Amino acid sequence: MTGLASAFRTLVATAAALLAVTAAPAAQAASEPKAPREFVALRSVDPTIIQEMRYITRHNFVGEPVDGYRQPLCILTRPAAQALRKAQSKLLRQGYSLKVYDCYRPQRAVDHFVRWAKDLDDETMKKEFYPQVDKSRLFADGYIAEKSGHSRGSTVDLTIVKLPALPARPYIPGEPLVPCYAPKSERFPDNSVDMGTGFDCFDTLSHTDDPRIQGKQRASRQLLKGTLSAVGFVNLPEEWWHFTYKPEPFPDTFFDFPVAWRSVAGH
């Protein structure tokens, strides 16, 4: 009888330990903040807009999935998402589609960028994303900051794709890197139109109106900027891909809910 009792106690203890392990992630998820009802998944507003969410992958300037990105999902405030739908409608009639790289960005992701920027020994992705910039200059030159407009929910990084859209080749970690300002035929293959640089290129060539960008590249930038400006977005002059919808519903609030369907469930 004593042996049976001992065995029973062991079984109960093991079950309790397993329950604690499995319950921890659920408890963590339940305690995490959710998005205000003004936030929506872009796909629920316009499923035709292409999404290539870079920060949940290793193909970004950090070289690893970024904190806070749980699913490859674009989340925005509802007015920003609805404005993108209007822009998409115009572009579809011209044979193009929008493609988003990043939308709402949790504060914890921005904190991840800051930690990475302070680690001067980590230059894994330098050859592609910041080949001419000394990493010690990322804060001073404005490429990295401790706060981002993306965390307010109305800022989006995006480009244009010519239709029919060809599939984008997945990035293979460790593959040879090519500078983001190299000719389009040489840099990482992206199914978007040629904007003169790739997305997140830390270089002055990324300035929307840089005079060195001419011809079709300049025309493509102006098409993107003109289309988005017409529906209420304002471009960041230093980044051809970066736009903020105005007026922002949350101009002074930096959110930290994770990028996940759960954050906007029921919205």
Secondary structure, 3 states (H helix, E strand, C coil): CHHHHHHHHHHHHHHHHHHHHHHHHHHHHHHCCCCCCCEEEHHHHCCCCEECCHHHCCCCCCCCCCCCECCCCCEEEHHHHHHHHHHHHHHHCCCEEEEEEECCCCHHHHHHHHHHHHCCCCCCCHHHHCCCCCHHHCCCCCCCCCCCHHHHCCEEEEEEEECCCCCCCCCCCCCCCCCCCCCCCCCCCCCECCCCCCCCCCCHHHCCCCCCCCHHHHHHHHHHHHHHHCCCEEECCCCCCEEEECCCCCCCCCCCCCECHHHHCCC
